[in-house]
């Protein structure tokens, strides 16, 4: 049980066992919402969890648990020190084991029961052979003996749960199985007893027994439930994969000793040693060594990332070439991987808006089915066919079980969000997963999202007698004392070439213009064009180059040496690899792409032209980005993609906020979708996953409902006047199980999704 408190409101997550269909989900939700102080309750069949928002001053966790138990279900208690996922895994394994045992018992008795009942009907010589061996009463009693352990032992879960649901006036799948199999079983028991002890009291047309309908149907429903339990295990494969990524131990340096400790014993500020080929156990900052680290599990990017002193390392990524020593900064639930797992679990446990339709249908579906079953029974009785009345009523009750309807949405959400996590895309809720595919406009922040957010030296036009390398060394030496971002860019460019810088003398920064400094006997003046004009230096020699550079969205920088204008540099925030590719792909999907930036209009238009973006909003103040999103929302649903603190209001305002995972924590916390890599091609992949998942849900809902709409009339005997066909309850049980397996199988297809870009 996990609880978070804000003012007097709290959220409680409960693991609920015993739910089998959408009707069970609705029943648990209703029971929880009836408790005073409960603000909202959401139950997920696939994860078997209930999320309850309630008033701390009115309701208590104990009251909520009692409400669930009174509704006929159990609460899985998580022991101190035990992970919820581990407890749920053990419970699922125990449930699968129980189902397997009951299924085996049912199968042992159901197979001979089916042969005894059906073979004589299909092959007359078999009937003659049995009659020669013993009278019919003997075989009826034998079938009663075979059906009894199935009904009372293997099928007890349906009897108990179904009866409780009927008492609560909230019939569910178990109630339908209970009524159907009980009608067949007890009718047959009465026939056998009367024919044995009071012969000829029943008309010939009513002397048939239907033990196989009760016994075999229970066996088939158990088979379906067992296959469901196995399939549900596969839907949570993403969580198993994430759990498998964790290292089990860590080598920690404490004092002069190196200790190999379980992961749980690593503390913040511990010095952790990682050798080549080992998994990095926890998050931290490198204090010694250099290496390349495979972070593909986090970002989806296959290229290893260089790590040196001061670099951040993430737990569960793989160290490759060198040895690293780092100081632990996050352990346990605070690590990036643990937070990813928490986000995935939250998304899988939440309820998508599309599920509301299925819930509403199921709430009225079961009572309608009971009405149809009663009407079927009465009509066939009025037609004088009591045998058909029983058979068709049982078939209607069995085939109408709404299992598939309840699994249609949550299984697809589980698999889809899990697959997204494997590709480095985290949906914070199923609402975001559903909402993304509905957007028509995607707005992008520029700096750090479409571009790298780190200026680079892109051009050098050198008219001096110095070599380009020597000129860059002098410029970087002069700029080294400046804190301006452009100055740091020039110093970084020199450092990348391994140039040795000299100390600058007489350094002076000219705010808004540039800098001056002396390197040895050489005076340098570096800055904007207006600085050169202030120094009375003619800049027209570079006019054509300046025009080209500004058209490309680059910032021109002039360099004068000893009062002579000798060079033109250009600095730009380069476009990220894949940004143009992503924009083109989004436009091909029919989406309107907008760039929103605080840059001046000329630079913004230049960057937009390179990316192929036609819609640009430039010179937007940080507080104005959310207003731009509001304006766009007047026409379409809007997604906003950003990475900075100033993007947080826009991320919150958008219908779907998408944060670059390499950005700030504030942006990530505000967003609905998180892209773990800085590559915006992941936006296209997120859209594709969202579309595929919601399409998969619609397929599931269609087939689950179409199956009932088409087959309930058949089960009621609608085809008998035309073809003389009845739907045997055994076949109804097969069809009911197949519908659930189909829905689960269709959802599992999402595991095969691949990155679009």
C-alpha positions in Angstrom: 0.0 0.0 0.0 1.4 3.4 -1.0 0.1 6.7 0.2 0.8 10.4 -0.7 -0.8 13.2 1.2 -1.6 16.7 0.1 -3.7 18.9 2.6 -6.5 16.5 3.6 -6.6 14.6 0.4 -4.8 11.3 -0.1 -4.3 8.6 -2.7 -4.4 4.9 -1.9 -3.4 2.1 -4.2 -4.9 -1.3 -3.5 -4.1 -4.7 -5.1 -7.4 -6.4 -5.6 -7.7 -10.1 -6.2 -10.6 -12.2 -7.6 -11.7 -9.9 -10.4 -12.5 -11.7 -13.6 -14.3 -9.3 -15.9 -15.4 -5.7 -16.6 -18.5 -6.2 -14.4 -16.1 -7.0 -11.5 -14.3 -3.7 -12.1 -17.5 -1.7 -12.1 -18.6 -3.5 -8.9 -15.4 -2.7 -7.0 -15.5 0.9 -8.2 -19.1 1.3 -7.1 -18.3 -0.2 -3.7 -15.4 2.2 -3.1 -17.3 5.2 -4.3 -20.1 4.5 -1.8 -17.6 5.0 1.1 -18.0 8.5 2.6 -15.1 10.7 1.8 -14.0 8.9 -1.4 -13.6 11.5 -4.2 -12.8 9.1 -7.0 -11.9 5.4 -7.6 -10.4 3.8 -10.6 -9.9 0.0 -11.0 -7.8 -1.6 -13.7 -8.5 -5.3 -14.5 -5.2 -6.0 -16.3 -3.0 -4.7 -13.4 -5.6 -5.8 -10.7 -5.1 -2.5 -8.9 -7.5 0.1 -7.5 -6.5 3.7 -7.2 -8.6 5.7 -4.7 -8.6 9.4 -4.0 -10.2 10.2 -0.6 -10.5 12.7 2.2 -8.2 11.8 5.1 -10.6 13.3 7.6 -13.5 11.2 6.5 -12.4 7.8 5.1 -9.6 5.5 6.2 -7.6 2.8 4.4 -9.3 0.1 6.6 -12.8 1.3 5.5 -11.8 1.1 1.8 -10.4 -2.4 2.2 -13.6 -3.5 4.0 -15.7 -2.1 1.2 -13.8 -4.1 -1.4 -14.1 -7.3 0.7 -17.8 -6.8 1.2 -18.1 -6.6 -2.6 -16.8 -10.1 -2.7 -13.1 -9.5 -3.5 -9.8 -9.7 -1.5 -7.1 -7.2 -0.8 -3.5 -8.4 -1.4 -1.5 -7.2 1.6 2.1 -6.2 1.0 4.4 -7.2 3.8 6.9 -4.7 5.3 10.1 -4.6 3.2 8.3 -6.4 0.3 7.9 -4.7 -3.1 4.3 -4.5 -4.3 5.4 -5.9 -7.7 6.9 -8.9 -6.0 3.8 -9.5 -3.9 1.6 -9.2 -7.0 3.8 -11.5 -8.9 3.6 -14.2 -6.2 -0.2 -13.8 -6.1 -0.5 -14.1 -9.9 1.7 -17.2 -9.7 -0.4 -18.7 -6.9 -3.6 -17.9 -8.9 -2.2 -19.5 -12.0 -1.2 -22.6 -10.0 -4.7 -22.8 -8.5 -6.3 -22.4 -12.0 -4.0 -25.1 -13.4 -4.9 -27.5 -10.6 -8.6 -26.9 -11.0 -8.3 -27.2 -14.7 -6.6 -30.5 -14.5 -9.3 -31.8 -12.1 -12.0 -30.6 -14.4 -10.2 -32.1 -17.5 -9.8 -35.5 -15.9 -13.6 -35.8 -15.4 -14.8 -33.6 -18.3 -13.2 -35.6 -21.1 -15.0 -38.9 -20.3 -18.1 -36.9 -19.5 -18.0 -35.3 -22.9 -17.4 -38.6 -24.7 -20.3 -40.3 -22.9 -22.7 -37.5 -23.7 -21.8 -36.6 -27.2 -20.4 -39.7 -28.9 -23.8 -41.6 -28.8 -25.5 -38.6 -30.2 -23.0 -38.3 -33.1 -22.5 -42.0 -33.8 -25.4 -44.5 -33.4 -23.3 -47.6 -33.1 -21.8 -46.1 -30.0 -25.3 -45.7 -28.5 -26.1 -49.3 -29.3 -22.9 -50.5 -27.7 -23.5 -48.6 -24.5 -27.1 -49.8 -24.2 -25.9 -53.4 -24.5 -23.4 -52.9 -21.7 -25.9 -51.2 -19.2 -29.2 -49.4 -19.1 -29.5 -45.7 -19.7 -30.0 -45.0 -15.9 -26.5 -46.4 -15.2 -24.9 -44.0 -17.7 -26.9 -41.1 -16.3 -25.7 -41.8 -12.8 -22.1 -42.2 -14.1 -22.3 -38.8 -15.8 -23.7 -37.4 -12.5 -20.6 -38.9 -10.7 -18.3 -37.3 -13.3 -19.9 -33.9 -13.2 -20.2 -33.6 -9.4 -16.4 -33.0 -8.7 -16.2 -30.6 -11.6 -19.2 -28.6 -10.4 -18.5 -28.5 -6.7 -14.7 -28.5 -6.6 -13.2 -27.3 -9.9 -16.1 -24.8 -10.4 -16.4 -23.6 -6.8 -14.8 -20.2 -7.6 -17.7 -19.4 -10.0 -20.3 -20.7 -7.5 -19.0 -18.7 -4.5 -18.2 -15.5 -6.4 -21.2 -15.6 -8.6 -23.6 -16.1 -5.6 -22.0 -13.2 -3.7 -22.4 -11.0 -6.8 -26.1 -11.9 -7.0 -26.6 -11.2 -3.3 -25.0 -7.7 -3.9 -27.4 -7.2 -6.8 -24.4 -6.7 -9.1 -24.2 -9.8 -11.3 -20.9 -10.4 -13.1 -19.3 -13.1 -15.3 -19.2 -15.5 -12.4 -22.9 -15.0 -11.9 -23.6 -15.9 -15.5 -21.4 -19.1 -15.3 -23.1 -20.0 -12.0 -26.6 -19.6 -13.4 -25.9 -21.4 -16.6 -24.0 -24.4 -15.2 -26.3 -24.7 -12.2 -29.4 -24.8 -14.4 -27.9 -27.6 -16.5 -26.5 -29.5 -13.5 -29.6 -29.3 -11.2 -32.1 -29.9 -13.9 -30.1 -33.1 -14.8 -29.9 -34.1 -11.2 -33.7 -33.8 -10.9 -34.2 -35.9 -14.1 -31.9 -38.7 -12.8 -33.5 -38.8 -9.4 -37.1 -38.8 -10.7 -36.4 -41.4 -13.4 -34.7 -43.6 -10.8 -37.2 -43.3 -8.0 -40.4 -42.2 -9.7 -40.2 -43.5 -13.3 -42.3 -42.0 -16.1 -43.2 -38.8 -14.3 -41.3 -36.7 -16.8 -42.4 -36.3 -20.4 -40.1 -38.0 -23.0 -39.0 -34.7 -24.4 -37.7 -33.6 -21.0 -35.8 -36.7 -20.0 -32.5 -35.5 -21.5 -29.6 -34.7 -19.1 -27.1 -32.0 -19.6 -24.3 -32.9 -17.3 -21.8 -32.3 -20.1 -23.0 -28.7 -20.4 -22.2 -28.0 -16.8 -19.0 -30.0 -16.5 -17.4 -29.2 -19.9 -18.4 -25.6 -19.8 -16.7 -25.2 -16.4 -13.6 -26.9 -17.8 -13.5 -24.6 -20.8 -14.0 -21.5 -18.7 -11.2 -22.6 -16.5 -9.0 -23.2 -19.6 -9.8 -19.7 -20.8 -9.0 -18.2 -17.4 -5.7 -20.1 -17.2 -4.7 -18.9 -20.7 -5.6 -15.4 -19.7 -3.4 -15.6 -16.6 -0.5 -16.7 -18.8 -1.2 -13.9 -21.3 -1.5 -11.3 -18.6 2.0 -12.2 -17.5 3.3 -11.4 -21.0 1.6 -8.0 -21.0 3.8 -6.9 -18.1 6.9 -8.0 -19.9 8.2 -4.4 -20.1 8.3 -4.2 -16.3 10.1 -7.5 -16.1 12.6 -6.2 -18.6 13.2 -3.0 -16.6 13.6 -5.0 -13.4 16.1 -7.2 -15.2 18.2 -4.2 -16.1 19.1 -3.5 -12.4 22.5 -4.5 -11.1 22.4 -6.8 -8.1 25.6 -5.6 -6.3 27.9 -2.7 -6.2 31.6 -2.3 -5.4 31.9 0.5 -2.8 35.0 2.1 -1.5 34.7 2.9 2.2 37.9 4.1 3.9 40.7 1.9 2.6 38.4 -1.1 1.9 36.5 -2.1 -1.2 33.2 -3.8 -0.3 30.9 -5.7 -2.6 27.5 -4.8 -1.3 23.9 -5.6 -2.2 22.3 -2.7 -4.1 20.0 -2.0 -1.2 23.0 -1.2 1.1 24.6 1.5 -1.2 24.3 5.0 0.4 24.2 8.4 -1.1 27.8 9.9 -1.2 29.4 6.4 -1.3 32.3 6.1 -3.7 31.4 3.4 -6.2 33.9 1.6 -8.5 32.8 0.2 -11.9 35.1 -1.9 -14.1 34.8 -2.3 -17.9 31.8 -4.4 -18.9 30.0 -3.9 -15.5 26.6 -2.4 -15.0 26.6 1.0 -13.2 24.6 0.1 -10.0 23.2 3.5 -9.0 23.1 7.1 -10.2 26.1 9.3 -9.6 28.8 11.9 -10.7 32.2 10.7 -12.0 35.1 11.7 -9.8 37.9 9.7 -11.4 38.5 7.9 -14.7 37.1 8.0 -18.2 35.0 5.6 -20.2 32.2 5.2 -22.7 28.8 4.1 -21.3 26.0 2.3 -23.2 22.9 4.3 -22.2 20.6 2.7 -24.8 18.3 1.3 -22.1 17.6 4.9 -21.1 17.6 6.8 -24.3 17.1 4.2 -27.0 20.4 5.5 -28.6 22.9 2.8 -29.5 26.0 5.1 -29.6 28.0 4.9 -26.3 28.4 8.2 -24.4 31.7 9.6 -23.2 32.1 9.9 -19.5 34.8 11.9 -17.7 35.2 13.7 -14.4 32.0 15.6 -13.6 29.8 13.5 -15.9 26.6 12.1 -14.7 26.1 8.3 -14.8 22.8 6.5 -14.6 22.2 3.2 -12.7 21.7 0.1 -14.9 23.6 1.5 -17.9 26.6 -0.5 -19.0 30.2 0.7 -18.6 32.3 -0.3 -21.6 35.9 0.6 -22.0 37.4 2.2 -18.9 37.3 2.1 -15.2 35.2 4.7 -13.4 34.9 5.9 -9.8 31.8 7.9 -9.1 30.0 9.4 -6.1 26.5 8.1 -5.6 23.8 10.8 -5.8 20.6 8.7 -6.0 19.8 5.2 -4.7 16.8 3.0 -4.3 13.5 4.6 -5.4 15.3 7.9 -6.3 17.3 6.5 -9.2 16.3 7.3 -12.8 15.4 3.6 -13.5 13.2 3.4 -10.4 11.4 6.6 -11.4 11.0 5.2 -15.0 9.4 2.0 -13.5 7.1 4.1 -11.3 6.0 6.1 -14.3 5.3 3.0 -16.4 3.4 1.4 -13.6 1.3 4.6 -13.1 0.5 4.7 -16.8 -0.4 1.0 -16.9 -2.6 1.3 -13.8 -4.5 4.4 -14.9 -7.7 4.3 -16.9 -7.9 5.7 -20.4 -11.0 7.9 -21.3 -11.9 5.4 -24.0 -12.4 2.8 -21.3 -15.3 4.8 -19.9 -17.5 3.7 -22.9 -16.8 0.0 -22.2 -17.5 0.5 -18.5 -20.9 2.1 -19.2 -21.8 -0.7 -21.5 -20.8 -3.4 -19.0 -22.9 -1.8 -16.2 -26.1 -2.4 -18.1 -24.9 -5.4 -20.1 -25.2 -8.2 -17.5 -28.7 -7.3 -16.4 -29.8 -7.2 -20.0 -28.3 -10.6 -20.6 -30.2 -12.0 -17.6 -33.3 -10.6 -19.1 -32.6 -12.1 -22.5 -31.9 -15.5 -20.8 -35.2 -15.3 -18.9 -37.1 -14.4 -22.1 -35.4 -17.2 -24.0 -36.5 -19.7 -21.4 -40.1 -18.5 -21.3 -40.4 -18.4 -25.1 -39.2 -21.9 -25.6 -41.4 -23.1 -22.8 -44.4 -21.5 -24.5 -43.4 -23.2 -27.7 -43.6 -26.5 -25.8 -39.9 -27.4 -26.0 -38.5 -27.5 -22.4 -35.3 -29.1 -23.6 -34.6 -26.2 -25.9 -35.6 -23.8 -23.2 -32.9 -25.1 -20.9 -30.2 -25.6 -23.5 -30.6 -22.2 -25.1 -30.9 -20.3 -21.7 -27.6 -21.9 -20.6 -26.0 -21.1 -23.9 -27.0 -17.4 -23.6 -25.7 -17.2 -20.1 -22.4 -18.8 -20.9 -21.7 -16.9 -24.2 -22.5 -13.5 -22.8 -19.7 -13.4 -20.2 -18.1 -9.9 -20.6 -14.5 -11.0 -20.0 -13.3 -9.7 -23.4 -14.9 -6.3 -22.9 -13.1 -5.8 -19.6 -9.7 -6.8 -20.9 -10.0 -4.8 -24.2 -8.6 -1.5 -22.9 -6.2 -2.2 -20.0 -4.2 -5.0 -21.8 -3.5 -2.8 -24.8 -2.5 0.1 -22.5 -0.2 -2.2 -20.6 1.5 -3.5 -23.7 1.6 -0.2 -25.5 3.1 1.8 -22.6 5.5 -1.0 -21.9 6.7 -1.0 -25.5 7.1 2.8 -25.5 9.3 2.5 -22.4 11.6 0.1 -24.3 12.0 2.8 -27.0 12.8 5.5 -24.4 9.3 7.1 -24.4 7.5 7.4 -21.0 3.8 8.1 -20.9 2.9 9.4 -17.5 -0.8 8.2 -17.8 -3.0 6.3 -20.2 -4.8 9.6 -20.8 -1.6 10.9 -22.4 -1.3 7.7 -24.4 -4.8 8.1 -25.8 -4.6 11.9 -26.1 -1.4 12.1 -28.2 -2.9 10.4 -31.3 -5.7 13.0 -31.3 -3.5 16.1 -31.6 -3.5 18.1 -34.9 -0.9 20.7 -34.0 2.6 20.2 -32.5 4.5 23.2 -31.2 8.2 23.0 -30.6 10.5 25.2 -28.5 13.6 25.9 -30.4 16.7 26.1 -28.2 17.6 22.7 -26.7 14.7 21.0 -28.4 15.1 21.5 -32.2 18.6 22.8 -31.7 21.4 21.5 -29.5 21.1 24.5 -27.1 24.9 24.8 -27.1 26.4 27.3 -29.5 29.3 26.2 -31.7 31.9 27.9 -33.8 30.7 27.3 -37.4 32.7 29.6 -39.7 36.1 31.4 -39.8 36.9 33.9 -42.6 40.6 34.8 -42.0 42.1 37.7 -43.9 45.1 38.0 -41.5 48.7 36.8 -41.9 48.1 34.4 -39.0 47.2 30.8 -39.7 43.7 29.9 -38.7 44.9 27.8 -35.8 47.1 30.6 -34.4 44.3 33.2 -34.9 41.9 30.9 -33.0 44.5 30.6 -30.2 44.8 34.3 -29.8 41.1 34.9 -29.9 40.4 32.2 -27.3 43.2 33.5 -25.0 41.5 37.0 -25.2 38.0 35.6 -24.5 39.1 33.2 -21.7 38.3 35.8 -19.0 34.8 36.5 -20.3 31.7 34.7 -19.0 29.7 35.5 -22.1 28.2 32.3 -23.8 29.8 33.2 -27.1 33.2 33.7 -25.4 32.9 30.2 -23.8 32.0 28.8 -27.2 35.3 30.2 -28.8 37.4 28.9 -25.8 35.7 25.5 -26.2 36.6 25.4 -30.0 40.2 26.1 -29.1 40.3 23.5 -26.4 38.9 20.9 -28.8 42.0 21.4 -31.0 44.3 21.2 -28.0 45.6 24.8 -28.3 47.6 26.2 -25.4 46.2 29.6 -24.3 48.1 32.6 -22.9 46.9 34.8 -20.1 45.2 37.9 -21.3 46.4 41.3 -20.1 44.4 44.5 -19.8 41.2 42.6 -20.4 38.0 44.7 -20.6 34.5 43.7 -21.5 32.3 46.2 -23.4 28.7 45.3 -22.5 26.6 44.9 -25.6 29.7 45.3 -27.9 32.5 42.9 -27.2 35.9 42.7 -25.5 39.4 44.0 -25.7 42.5 42.3 -24.4 46.3 42.2 -24.9 48.0 38.9 -25.7 51.7 39.5 -25.4 52.3 42.6 -27.6 49.1 42.0 -29.7 45.9 43.9 -29.0 42.7 42.2 -29.9 39.2 43.7 -30.2 36.4 41.1 -30.7 32.7 41.7 -30.9 29.7 42.8 -32.9 29.7 45.0 -36.1 28.7 48.0 -34.0 31.8 47.6 -31.9 34.0 47.7 -35.1 32.1 50.8 -36.2 32.8 52.4 -32.8 36.5 51.7 -33.3 36.2 53.3 -36.8 37.0 50.1 -38.6 35.4 49.5 -42.0 33.3 46.3 -42.1 32.1 46.4 -45.7 34.8 43.9 -46.7 32.7 41.2 -45.0 29.2 42.5 -46.1 28.4 39.6 -48.4 29.5 37.0 -45.9 27.6 38.7 -43.1 24.4 38.6 -45.2 24.8 34.9 -45.9 25.6 34.0 -42.3 22.6 35.9 -40.9 20.3 34.3 -43.5 21.5 31.0 -42.1 20.6 32.0 -38.5 24.3 32.5 -37.4 25.7 35.2 -35.3 28.6 37.1 -36.9 31.6 38.1 -34.8 34.3 40.5 -36.0 38.0 40.3 -35.0 40.5 43.2 -35.1 44.2 42.7 -34.4 46.3 45.7 -33.7 43.5 48.0 -34.9 43.2 46.1 -38.2 40.0 44.2 -39.1 41.3 40.7 -40.0 38.6 38.1 -39.5 35.0 37.2 -39.3 33.7 34.4 -37.2 30.2 32.9 -37.0 28.6 31.2 -34.0 25.3 29.2 -34.1 23.2 26.9 -32.1 23.3 23.9 -34.5 20.2 22.0 -35.4 20.0 18.6 -33.8 20.5 15.5 -35.9 17.1 14.2 -36.9 15.2 17.4 -36.2 14.4 18.1 -39.9 13.6 14.4 -40.5 11.1 14.5 -37.6 9.5 17.7 -38.8 9.0 16.2 -42.3 7.6 13.0 -40.9 5.1 14.9 -38.7 4.0 17.0 -41.6 3.5 13.9 -43.7 1.1 12.6 -41.0 -1.0 15.7 -41.6 0.1 17.6 -38.5 0.7 21.4 -38.3 4.2 22.1 -37.0 4.8 25.4 -35.2 8.1 26.7 -33.8 7.8 28.9 -30.7 11.0 30.8 -29.6 12.3 33.9 -27.8 14.9 34.5 -30.6 14.6 37.4 -32.9 12.4 36.9 -36.0 15.4 36.8 -38.5 17.2 34.0 -36.6 14.0 32.1 -36.0 12.9 32.3 -39.7 16.4 31.1 -40.7 16.3 28.1 -38.4 12.7 27.3 -39.5 13.6 27.4 -43.1 16.3 24.8 -42.6 13.8 22.6 -40.8 11.0 23.1 -43.2 8.7 24.7 -40.7 6.3 27.2 -42.1 4.7 28.5 -38.9 6.9 30.5 -36.6 6.2 32.5 -33.4 9.4 34.5 -32.6 10.5 36.9 -29.9 8.1 35.2 -27.4 8.7 36.0 -23.8 8.8 32.9 -21.4 5.5 33.9 -19.9 4.0 34.2 -23.4 4.6 30.6 -24.6 1.5 29.3 -22.7 -0.6 32.1 -24.3 0.6 31.0 -27.8 -0.5 27.4 -26.9 -3.9 28.8 -25.8 -4.3 30.6 -29.1 -3.5 27.4 -31.1 -5.9 25.4 -29.0 -8.8 27.5 -30.3 -8.6 25.6 -33.5 -7.0 22.2 -32.7 -5.7 19.9 -30.0 -2.1 20.9 -29.4 1.0 19.1 -28.2 4.0 21.1 -27.0 7.6 19.9 -27.0 10.1 21.6 -24.8 13.0 21.2 -22.4 13.5 24.3 -20.3 12.2 25.8 -17.1 10.5 28.5 -19.2 8.7 25.8 -21.1 6.9 24.4 -18.0 3.8 26.7 -18.3 3.4 25.8 -22.0 3.8 22.1 -21.3 1.1 22.3 -18.6 -1.2 24.3 -20.9 -1.0 22.0 -23.9 -3.4 19.1 -24.4 -0.3 16.9 -24.3 3.0 18.2 -22.9 6.1 16.4 -24.2 9.4 17.0 -22.4 12.9 16.2 -23.7 14.3 13.9 -21.0 17.7 15.5 -21.2 16.1 18.8 -20.1 15.3 20.2 -16.7 13.5 18.4 -13.9 10.7 21.1 -13.9 9.9 20.5 -17.5 9.9 16.7 -17.1 7.7 16.9 -14.0 5.2 19.1 -15.8 5.0 17.0 -19.0 2.6 14.2 -19.9 5.1 12.4 -22.1 8.9 12.2 -21.5 11.4 11.5 -24.3 14.4 10.0 -22.5 16.8 11.0 -25.4 17.2 14.4 -26.8 16.3 13.2 -30.3 12.9 14.6 -31.3 12.4 11.8 -33.8 11.1 10.1 -30.7 8.0 12.4 -31.0 7.2 10.6 -34.2 7.6 7.2 -32.5 5.5 8.3 -29.6 2.7 9.4 -32.0 3.0 6.0 -33.8 2.7 4.1 -30.5 -0.2 6.2 -29.4 -2.1 5.6 -32.7 -1.3 1.9 -32.8 -2.4 1.4 -29.1 -5.7 3.2 -29.5 -6.3 1.5 -32.8 -5.7 -1.8 -31.0 -8.2 -0.9 -28.3 -10.8 0.0 -30.8 -10.3 -3.4 -32.5 -10.6 -5.1 -29.2 -13.8 -3.3 -28.2 -15.3 -3.9 -31.6 -14.7 -7.6 -31.6 -15.7 -8.0 -28.0 -19.0 -6.3 -28.5 -19.6 -7.7 -32.0 -19.1 -11.2 -30.6 -21.9 -10.7 -28.1 -24.2 -9.0 -30.5 -23.9 -11.7 -33.1 -23.8 -14.8 -30.9 -26.3 -14.1 -28.1 -29.3 -14.4 -30.7 -27.7 -17.6 -32.0 -27.5 -18.9 -28.5 -31.1 -18.0 -27.9 -32.1 -20.2 -30.8 -32.6 -17.5 -33.5 -31.3 -19.9 -36.2 -33.5 -22.8 -35.3 -36.5 -21.7 -37.5 -34.2 -21.4 -40.5 -31.7 -24.2 -40.2 -32.8 -26.3 -37.2 -29.6 -25.3 -35.3 -29.1 -24.8 -31.6 -25.9 -23.6 -30.1 -24.7 -26.2 -27.7 -23.6 -24.7 -24.3 -20.3 -26.5 -24.7 -19.6 -24.6 -27.9 -20.8 -21.4 -26.2 -18.1 -21.9 -23.6 -15.5 -22.4 -26.3 -16.6 -19.2 -28.0 -16.6 -17.2 -24.8 -13.0 -18.3 -24.0 -11.9 -17.6 -27.5 -13.1 -14.0 -27.3 -10.9 -13.3 -24.3 -7.9 -15.0 -25.8 -8.4 -13.1 -29.1 -8.4 -9.7 -27.2 -5.2 -10.6 -25.3 -3.5 -12.0 -28.4 -4.4 -8.8 -30.3 -3.0 -6.6 -27.5 0.2 -8.6 -27.5 0.8 -7.7 -31.1 1.8 -4.3 -29.9 5.0 -5.9 -28.5 6.2 -6.2 -32.2 6.1 -2.4 -32.8 9.3 -0.9 -34.0 10.6 2.7 -34.1 9.3 4.6 -37.1 12.4 6.8 -37.3 
